[in-house]
């Protein structure tokens, strides 16, 4: 009887994990998510379109494949890429590759990637300090070797705010962070600070982002 009860407990736990993860937009099979990109003055400068596929759960972890395409303000495609999303026990884990610029996002057979994931818990409160994250990539651009390192630290939940876009309204937690990207080209480092904020809706995902250079917002989920 005890082995049967243990088996039922494990199955129940796995089912609960799937339920905790299935509401995130990046974990809904065949969804298309559109993020509008804004410039410093709030002007539309492009969009990023994500298509979700191959959602599955194994050993308590739900995963999805994300294919994305970036468009400029004239709706011309400028970059495509692929990445992964994970979720365990309601903890959303977002591939940091999705935060790279158009050139770095381009899929290349000469890229070597050390994966990094940003974690977003489904239970969150003002004052919480979230996990730091690091992403590394080695690649070649026009035959020139590059090393890219992206770090996101001091991720703190600072406020709770309602966010409305053309896609809907969500109660979000505002997460501030310190971001830094270092691009090493032929041995020369070019560091850039990318500090900013994100508005995250537990059980749904990141709705809006802001940095000193602009931001993004979800404008369509279908």
Backbone as CSV, one residue per row, in Angstrom:
resi,resn,N_x,N_y,N_z,CA_x,CA_y,CA_z,C_x,C_y,C_z
1,UNK,0.826,-1.208,0.000,0.000,0.000,0.000,0.865,1.266,0.000
2,UNK,1.949,1.225,0.788,2.808,2.402,0.875,3.425,2.785,-0.468
3,UNK,3.941,1.812,-1.255,4.466,2.181,-2.582,3.418,2.828,-3.469
4,UNK,2.159,2.357,-3.364,1.082,2.934,-4.158,0.827,4.377,-3.748
5,UNK,0.795,4.624,-2.426,0.578,5.990,-1.931,1.709,6.914,-2.375
6,UNK,2.942,6.409,-2.329,4.093,7.207,-2.763,3.979,7.548,-4.235
7,UNK,3.569,6.565,-5.041,3.401,6.784,-6.481,2.344,7.843,-6.748
8,UNK,1.225,7.759,-6.021,0.147,8.741,-6.187,0.605,10.132,-5.774
9,UNK,1.418,10.206,-4.706,1.931,11.495,-4.243,2.824,12.136,-5.300
10,UNK,3.709,11.319,-5.885,4.619,11.832,-6.921,3.841,12.312,-8.132
11,UNK,2.858,11.532,-8.571,2.045,11.912,-9.729,1.274,13.196,-9.456
12,UNK,0.763,13.341,-8.233,0.026,14.559,-7.865,0.940,15.772,-7.881
13,UNK,2.159,15.591,-7.384,3.124,16.695,-7.367,3.487,17.129,-8.777
14,UNK,3.687,16.168,-9.677,4.016,16.489,-11.069,2.866,17.210,-11.748
15,UNK,1.634,16.765,-11.480,0.459,17.412,-12.073,0.311,18.837,-11.561
16,UNK,0.570,19.042,-10.261,0.471,20.380,-9.687,1.507,21.302,-10.298
17,UNK,2.731,20.801,-10.516,3.776,21.604,-11.143,3.365,22.046,-12.533
18,UNK,2.783,21.138,-13.315,2.341,21.480,-14.668,1.284,22.568,-14.624
19,UNK,0.362,22.475,-13.642,-0.684,23.488,-13.511,-0.087,24.838,-13.141
20,UNK,0.956,24.833,-12.282,1.592,26.081,-11.866,2.333,26.749,-13.011
21,UNK,2.696,25.981,-14.034,3.501,26.504,-15.132,2.694,26.821,-16.387
22,UNK,1.555,26.177,-16.569,0.864,26.254,-17.853,0.245,27.618,-18.146
23,UNK,0.123,28.494,-17.141,-0.500,29.800,-17.384,0.478,30.833,-17.949
24,UNK,1.784,30.576,-17.871,2.764,31.510,-18.437,2.642,31.536,-19.964
25,UNK,2.653,32.737,-20.541,2.430,32.831,-21.991,3.508,32.125,-22.802
26,UNK,4.723,32.047,-22.274,5.792,31.364,-22.997,5.722,29.839,-22.866
27,UNK,4.734,29.336,-22.132,4.593,27.891,-21.961,3.240,27.396,-22.453
28,UNK,2.615,28.180,-23.335,1.342,27.790,-23.943,1.599,27.454,-25.412
29,UNK,1.443,26.186,-25.745,1.808,25.696,-27.075,1.089,26.450,-28.189
30,UNK,1.844,26.794,-29.225,1.334,27.460,-30.433,0.898,28.913,-30.210
31,UNK,1.246,29.491,-29.069,0.949,30.905,-28.849,1.920,31.780,-29.652
32,UNK,1.422,32.935,-30.090,2.264,33.958,-30.713,2.198,35.203,-29.838
33,UNK,3.350,35.651,-29.376,3.434,36.795,-28.468,4.176,37.926,-29.169
34,UNK,3.574,39.108,-29.167,4.207,40.264,-29.811,4.588,41.300,-28.767
35,UNK,5.862,41.677,-28.774,6.384,42.729,-27.902,6.736,43.933,-28.757
36,UNK,6.137,45.071,-28.464,6.496,46.304,-29.162,7.723,46.915,-28.492
37,UNK,8.652,47.399,-29.301,9.895,47.996,-28.806,9.789,49.513,-28.925
38,UNK,10.131,50.212,-27.841,10.028,51.675,-27.805,11.402,52.313,-27.626
39,UNK,11.573,53.503,-28.211,12.803,54.265,-28.067,12.800,55.113,-26.812
40,UNK,13.829,55.957,-26.659,13.988,56.789,-25.470,12.790,57.695,-25.200
41,UNK,12.183,58.206,-26.279,11.083,59.157,-26.132,9.713,58.490,-26.219
42,UNK,9.696,57.177,-26.166,8.432,56.454,-26.209,7.934,56.148,-27.601
43,UNK,8.732,56.479,-28.613,8.324,56.212,-29.994,8.518,54.731,-30.326
44,UNK,7.650,54.186,-31.179,7.771,52.786,-31.600,8.976,52.647,-32.525
45,UNK,9.885,51.742,-32.182,11.081,51.553,-33.008,11.159,50.150,-33.610
46,UNK,10.189,49.300,-33.295,10.179,47.954,-33.857,9.320,47.022,-33.030
47,UNK,9.470,45.744,-33.279,8.734,44.744,-32.502,9.479,43.418,-32.519
48,UNK,9.192,42.601,-31.523,9.739,41.254,-31.442,8.558,40.293,-31.381
49,UNK,8.549,39.301,-32.270,7.454,38.327,-32.319,7.995,36.963,-31.901
50,UNK,7.368,36.387,-30.875,7.779,35.086,-30.355,6.728,34.032,-30.685
51,UNK,7.167,32.862,-31.128,6.254,31.751,-31.393,6.655,30.568,-30.513
52,UNK,5.678,30.072,-29.761,5.916,29.013,-28.778,5.591,27.650,-29.388
53,UNK,6.470,26.686,-29.175,6.222,25.331,-29.690,6.862,24.290,-28.778
54,UNK,6.511,23.039,-29.016,7.128,21.890,-28.349,7.087,22.005,-26.821
55,UNK,5.935,22.397,-26.277,5.774,22.463,-24.822,5.599,21.048,-24.279
56,UNK,6.407,20.700,-23.284,6.299,19.360,-22.702,6.790,19.375,-21.260
57,UNK,6.344,18.386,-20.497,6.738,18.263,-19.098,7.373,16.904,-18.868
58,UNK,8.545,16.909,-18.235,9.256,15.676,-17.932,10.007,15.847,-16.619
59,UNK,9.867,14.872,-15.731,10.556,14.889,-14.432,10.283,16.182,-13.661
60,UNK,9.062,16.687,-13.782,8.664,17.864,-13.027,9.078,19.193,-13.620
61,UNK,9.704,19.177,-14.799,10.141,20.419,-15.449,9.389,20.593,-16.765
62,UNK,8.732,21.742,-16.920,8.043,22.070,-18.169,8.975,22.916,-19.028
63,UNK,9.102,22.557,-20.301,9.982,23.288,-21.209,9.228,23.689,-22.471
64,UNK,9.735,24.710,-23.139,9.157,25.154,-24.410,10.260,25.688,-25.300
65,UNK,10.077,25.528,-26.600,10.987,26.119,-27.586,10.389,27.436,-28.066
66,UNK,11.222,28.462,-28.160,10.773,29.785,-28.584,11.543,30.202,-29.830
67,UNK,10.816,30.446,-30.910,11.413,31.028,-32.113,10.985,32.484,-32.188
68,UNK,11.939,33.376,-32.346,11.609,34.796,-32.353,12.133,35.484,-33.604
69,UNK,11.465,36.561,-33.958,11.864,37.369,-35.112,11.729,38.835,-34.738
70,UNK,12.774,39.603,-35.008,12.770,41.032,-34.705,12.536,41.832,-35.982
71,UNK,11.680,42.858,-35.870,11.355,43.732,-36.997,11.692,45.172,-36.632
72,UNK,12.130,45.961,-37.632,12.369,47.380,-37.382,11.060,48.158,-37.495
73,UNK,11.135,49.488,-37.378,9.913,50.296,-37.377,9.199,50.301,-38.726
74,UNK,9.891,49.852,-39.780,9.257,49.740,-41.099,8.732,48.326,-41.351
75,UNK,8.730,47.528,-40.276,8.244,46.147,-40.315,9.125,45.238,-41.174
76,UNK,10.405,45.588,-41.281,11.365,44.756,-42.000,12.052,43.819,-41.014
77,UNK,12.109,42.535,-41.344,12.761,41.559,-40.478,14.267,41.819,-40.425
78,UNK,14.831,41.890,-39.209,16.259,42.176,-39.072,17.021,41.089,-38.308
79,UNK,16.314,40.175,-37.646,17.007,39.108,-36.922,16.039,37.998,-36.543
80,UNK,16.553,36.778,-36.513,15.783,35.640,-36.012,16.645,34.876,-35.015
81,UNK,16.004,34.195,-34.094,16.754,33.406,-33.120,15.858,32.349,-32.505
82,UNK,16.468,31.433,-31.791,15.720,30.419,-31.053,16.263,30.354,-29.633
83,UNK,15.401,30.015,-28.697,15.797,29.947,-27.297,14.876,28.985,-26.564
84,UNK,15.046,28.896,-25.248,14.274,27.939,-24.464,13.704,28.599,-23.219
85,UNK,12.584,28.077,-22.776,11.957,28.502,-21.529,11.771,27.260,-20.668
86,UNK,11.991,27.419,-19.357,11.780,26.316,-18.424,10.881,26.776,-17.278
87,UNK,10.271,25.811,-16.619,9.460,26.122,-15.445,9.430,24.902,-14.534
88,UNK,9.649,25.141,-13.243,9.584,24.061,-12.258,8.907,24.575,-11.002
89,UNK,7.822,23.926,-10.616,7.109,24.333,-9.411,6.606,25.758,-9.456
90,UNK,6.292,26.249,-10.652,5.821,27.618,-10.806,6.929,28.636,-10.990
91,UNK,8.192,28.207,-10.863,9.333,29.105,-11.072,9.633,29.197,-12.565
92,UNK,9.375,30.372,-13.155,9.650,30.598,-14.571,11.126,30.890,-14.762
93,UNK,11.749,30.241,-15.759,13.168,30.438,-16.050,13.319,30.837,-17.512
94,UNK,13.762,32.076,-17.748,13.819,32.658,-19.088,15.259,32.687,-19.595
95,UNK,15.461,32.148,-20.781,16.767,32.112,-21.436,17.290,33.536,-21.644
96,UNK,18.466,33.845,-21.107,19.023,35.189,-21.221,19.445,35.536,-22.644
97,UNK,19.549,34.544,-23.505,19.856,34.815,-24.913,18.805,35.735,-25.530
98,UNK,17.582,35.686,-24.997,16.497,36.502,-25.524,16.733,37.990,-25.294
99,UNK,17.707,38.333,-24.454,17.985,39.729,-24.143,19.136,40.297,-24.951
100,UNK,19.693,39.495,-25.838,20.780,39.967,-26.686,20.256,40.887,-27.794
101,UNK,21.164,41.694,-28.364,20.812,42.570,-29.477,20.605,41.782,-30.760
102,UNK,20.128,42.434,-31.823,19.821,41.750,-33.092,20.978,40.943,-33.658
103,UNK,22.189,41.511,-33.670,23.336,40.799,-34.245,23.680,39.559,-33.435
104,UNK,23.635,39.691,-32.086,23.983,38.565,-31.237,22.880,37.507,-31.220
105,UNK,21.628,37.935,-31.495,20.521,36.987,-31.503,20.551,36.081,-32.724
106,UNK,21.154,36.551,-33.797,21.159,35.764,-35.026,21.759,34.383,-34.775
107,UNK,21.059,33.375,-35.230,21.539,32.008,-35.076,22.801,31.805,-35.909
108,UNK,23.842,31.243,-35.305,25.079,30.975,-36.027,25.665,29.649,-35.578
109,UNK,26.190,28.880,-36.511,26.773,27.582,-36.177,28.110,27.747,-35.463
110,UNK,28.667,28.956,-35.463,29.961,29.180,-34.843,29.841,29.756,-33.438
111,UNK,28.644,29.749,-32.892,28.436,30.287,-31.554,28.562,29.188,-30.509
112,UNK,29.253,29.507,-29.421,29.354,28.621,-28.268,28.703,29.338,-27.093
113,UNK,27.683,28.720,-26.508,26.874,29.406,-25.506,26.917,28.680,-24.166
114,UNK,27.163,29.448,-23.103,27.013,28.955,-21.735,25.687,29.507,-21.220
115,UNK,24.690,28.648,-21.123,23.329,29.094,-20.838,23.215,29.809,-19.493
116,UNK,22.325,30.796,-19.480,21.965,31.480,-18.249,20.471,31.728,-18.262
117,UNK,19.828,31.561,-17.111,18.384,31.737,-17.038,18.020,32.717,-15.927
118,UNK,17.103,33.627,-16.241,16.541,34.528,-15.239,15.367,33.836,-14.571
119,UNK,15.344,33.845,-13.246,14.286,33.166,-12.508,13.221,34.154,-12.033
120,UNK,11.952,33.740,-12.204,10.808,34.529,-11.762,9.877,33.614,-10.966
121,UNK,9.816,33.756,-9.636,8.940,32.893,-8.838,7.470,33.269,-8.997
122,UNK,6.585,32.284,-8.798,5.156,32.594,-8.908,4.608,33.205,-7.624
123,UNK,5.360,33.080,-6.526,4.999,33.757,-5.279,6.066,34.803,-5.005
124,UNK,5.650,36.048,-4.934,6.602,37.157,-4.895,6.019,38.283,-4.044
125,UNK,6.894,39.072,-3.411,6.430,40.166,-2.552,7.410,41.327,-2.628
126,UNK,6.905,42.525,-2.362,7.764,43.713,-2.342,8.871,43.513,-1.311
127,UNK,10.092,43.816,-1.703,11.244,43.633,-0.834,12.038,42.376,-1.127
128,UNK,11.449,41.451,-1.892,12.164,40.219,-2.239,13.394,40.517,-3.096
129,UNK,14.460,39.779,-2.850,15.671,39.856,-3.663,15.715,38.606,-4.533
130,UNK,15.742,38.777,-5.840,15.721,37.642,-6.752,17.137,37.223,-7.151
131,UNK,17.240,36.018,-7.668,18.531,35.415,-7.999,19.251,36.177,-9.119
132,UNK,20.579,36.387,-8.944,21.408,36.942,-10.015,21.511,35.932,-11.159
133,UNK,21.928,36.402,-12.329,22.076,35.501,-13.476,23.216,35.972,-14.371
134,UNK,23.877,35.003,-15.033,25.008,35.285,-15.925,24.842,34.486,-17.212
135,UNK,25.167,35.127,-18.334,25.096,34.477,-19.645,26.389,34.766,-20.395
136,UNK,26.992,33.732,-21.015,28.221,33.892,-21.791,28.042,33.329,-23.194
137,UNK,28.607,34.029,-24.179,28.546,33.564,-25.566,29.857,33.878,-26.277
138,UNK,30.389,32.891,-26.984,31.537,33.086,-27.874,31.043,32.912,-29.302
139,UNK,31.371,33.844,-30.189,30.918,33.748,-31.573,31.882,34.457,-32.507
140,UNK,31.597,34.347,-33.795,32.374,35.056,-34.813,31.455,35.965,-35.600
141,UNK,31.887,37.204,-35.804,31.159,38.163,-36.625,32.075,38.603,-37.758
142,UNK,31.731,38.231,-38.987,32.567,38.523,-40.164,33.991,38.021,-39.973
143,UNK,34.117,36.837,-39.351,35.425,36.232,-39.151,36.178,36.745,-37.942
144,UNK,35.621,37.716,-37.222,36.277,38.288,-36.043,35.680,37.659,-34.784
145,UNK,36.517,37.070,-33.908,35.989,36.431,-32.696,35.468,37.457,-31.688
146,UNK,34.378,37.111,-31.050,33.789,37.956,-30.016,33.429,37.110,-28.806
147,UNK,33.539,37.717,-27.641,33.052,37.120,-26.403,32.055,38.096,-25.784
148,UNK,30.916,37.576,-25.392,29.879,38.421,-24.804,29.506,37.875,-23.437
149,UNK,29.474,38.749,-22.450,29.059,38.359,-21.103,27.976,39.316,-20.623
150,UNK,26.841,38.765,-20.253,25.727,39.554,-19.729,25.470,39.134,-18.295
151,UNK,25.460,40.105,-17.385,25.149,39.815,-15.986,23.973,40.677,-15.540
152,UNK,23.116,40.096,-14.723,21.997,40.829,-14.134,22.016,40.570,-12.635
153,UNK,22.236,41.638,-11.874,22.395,41.529,-10.428,21.467,42.517,-9.718
154,UNK,21.444,42.418,-8.391,20.624,43.310,-7.550,19.179,43.371,-8.043
155,UNK,18.625,42.227,-8.359,17.236,42.134,-8.827,16.308,42.201,-7.609
156,UNK,15.669,43.329,-7.446,14.850,43.555,-6.253,13.425,43.939,-6.629
157,UNK,12.460,43.359,-5.907,11.045,43.693,-6.104,10.762,44.983,-5.339
158,UNK,10.429,46.056,-6.056,10.347,47.379,-5.432,8.931,47.951,-5.352
159,UNK,7.979,47.399,-6.110,6.624,47.967,-6.100,5.639,46.983,-6.710
160,UNK,4.357,47.252,-6.480,3.284,46.501,-7.141,2.426,47.505,-7.892
161,UNK,2.273,47.313,-9.200,1.575,48.282,-10.044,0.700,47.579,-11.073
162,UNK,-0.368,48.236,-11.463,-1.223,47.734,-12.538,-0.673,48.238,-13.871
163,UNK,-0.536,47.334,-14.832,-0.016,47.690,-16.152,-1.056,47.340,-17.209
164,UNK,-1.376,48.318,-18.062,-2.346,48.110,-19.139,-1.674,48.332,-20.485
165,UNK,-1.861,47.380,-21.399,-1.400,47.521,-22.780,-2.565,47.145,-23.690
166,UNK,-2.340,47.142,-24.984,-3.399,46.739,-25.911,-3.740,45.254,-25.773
167,UNK,-2.885,44.501,-25.065,-3.138,43.066,-24.883,-3.930,42.760,-23.620
168,UNK,-4.059,43.752,-22.705,-4.811,43.505,-21.478,-4.275,44.305,-20.309
169,UNK,-4.762,43.957,-19.115,-4.341,44.614,-17.873,-3.888,43.549,-16.882
170,UNK,-2.764,43.809,-16.208,-2.218,42.851,-15.254,-1.745,43.563,-13.989
171,UNK,-1.883,42.881,-12.859,-1.282,43.337,-11.614,0.151,42.814,-11.602
172,UNK,1.095,43.736,-11.644,2.501,43.356,-11.815,3.357,43.776,-10.623
173,UNK,4.446,43.075,-10.450,5.482,43.476,-9.508,6.636,44.087,-10.303
174,UNK,7.043,45.268,-9.879,8.146,45.953,-10.545,9.468,45.448,-9.977
175,UNK,10.331,44.960,-10.858,11.635,44.421,-10.466,12.728,45.325,-11.034
176,UNK,13.504,45.952,-10.160,14.645,46.748,-10.624,15.881,45.852,-10.651
177,UNK,16.840,46.186,-11.510,18.042,45.356,-11.615,19.223,46.176,-12.125
178,UNK,20.413,45.657,-11.859,21.641,46.199,-12.420,22.090,45.257,-13.537
179,UNK,22.173,45.776,-14.739,22.588,44.951,-15.867,23.910,45.443,-16.440
180,UNK,24.721,44.509,-16.894,25.986,44.881,-17.531,26.295,43.890,-18.638
181,UNK,26.642,44.415,-19.801,27.054,43.565,-20.918,28.460,43.984,-21.337
182,UNK,29.339,43.008,-21.458,30.714,43.260,-21.894,30.933,42.502,-23.200
183,UNK,31.264,43.243,-24.260,31.556,42.644,-25.560,33.055,42.759,-25.813
184,UNK,33.712,41.622,-25.917,35.146,41.587,-26.184,35.357,41.227,-27.650
185,UNK,35.888,42.176,-28.407,36.153,41.965,-29.833,37.651,42.043,-30.074
186,UNK,38.224,40.925,-30.504,39.668,40.851,-30.777,40.483,41.335,-29.583
187,UNK,40.046,40.982,-28.373,40.787,41.315,-27.161,40.471,42.662,-26.553
188,UNK,39.587,43.438,-27.175,39.237,44.768,-26.663,37.849,44.712,-26.026
189,UNK,37.769,45.098,-24.737,36.500,45.069,-24.013,35.690,46.343,-24.225
190,UNK,34.402,46.176,-24.438,33.472,47.306,-24.520,32.342,47.055,-23.518
191,UNK,32.460,47.599,-22.290,31.414,47.390,-21.285,30.272,48.391,-21.439
192,UNK,29.064,47.942,-21.188,27.889,48.816,-21.234,26.968,48.467,-20.077
193,UNK,26.477,49.488,-19.393,25.503,49.270,-18.331,24.099,49.236,-18.922
194,UNK,23.310,48.277,-18.479,21.940,48.132,-18.985,20.957,48.041,-17.820
195,UNK,21.135,48.923,-16.826,20.232,48.930,-15.670,18.807,49.214,-16.125
196,UNK,17.855,48.644,-15.429,16.472,48.882,-15.827,15.470,48.291,-14.866
197,UNK,14.236,48.166,-15.345,13.132,47.617,-14.552,12.272,46.722,-15.425
198,UNK,11.642,45.742,-14.775,10.689,44.862,-15.440,9.399,44.839,-14.633
199,UNK,8.285,44.679,-15.329,6.992,44.523,-14.660,6.523,43.096,-14.920
200,UNK,6.505,42.312,-13.843,6.251,40.873,-13.945,4.926,40.512,-13.278
201,UNK,4.077,39.808,-14.027,2.805,39.315,-13.496,2.969,37.838,-13.151
202,UNK,2.935,37.465,-11.868,3.087,36.056,-11.492,2.068,35.171,-12.208
203,UNK,2.539,34.052,-12.723,1.661,33.135,-13.435,1.395,33.526,-14.871
204,UNK,1.933,34.666,-15.307,1.748,35.106,-16.696,3.088,35.363,-17.369
205,UNK,3.907,36.233,-16.778,5.215,36.536,-17.344,5.521,38.019,-17.296
206,UNK,6.616,38.413,-17.927,7.027,39.820,-17.971,6.156,40.555,-18.977
207,UNK,5.526,41.641,-18.520,4.581,42.409,-19.340,5.250,43.622,-19.970
208,UNK,6.224,44.200,-19.252,6.800,45.481,-19.680,8.225,45.583,-19.162
209,UNK,9.090,46.266,-19.930,10.455,46.530,-19.482,10.813,47.985,-19.776
210,UNK,11.774,48.504,-19.016,12.259,49.871,-19.250,13.743,49.958,-18.934
211,UNK,14.494,50.656,-19.801,15.873,51.043,-19.530,16.020,52.504,-19.948
212,UNK,17.216,53.069,-19.774,17.428,54.459,-20.169,17.346,54.635,-21.682
213,UNK,17.465,53.533,-22.426,17.435,53.609,-23.889,16.072,53.309,-24.496
214,UNK,15.098,52.966,-23.663,13.772,52.641,-24.178,13.151,51.503,-23.403
215,UNK,12.292,50.739,-24.066,11.640,49.641,-23.368,10.816,48.786,-24.302
216,UNK,10.079,47.847,-23.701,9.194,46.968,-24.458,7.896,46.785,-23.687
217,UNK,6.864,46.341,-24.394,5.590,46.012,-23.753,4.860,44.980,-24.594
218,UNK,4.199,44.045,-23.933,3.383,43.058,-24.651,2.193,43.773,-25.262
219,UNK,2.000,43.618,-26.552,0.871,44.263,-27.229,-0.056,43.264,-27.902
220,UNK,0.323,41.977,-27.900,-0.558,40.963,-28.485,-0.159,39.579,-27.996
221,UNK,-1.166,38.796,-27.589,-0.973,37.386,-27.257,-2.106,36.626,-27.918
222,UNK,-1.792,35.741,-28.849,-2.857,35.013,-29.544,-2.403,33.612,-29.945
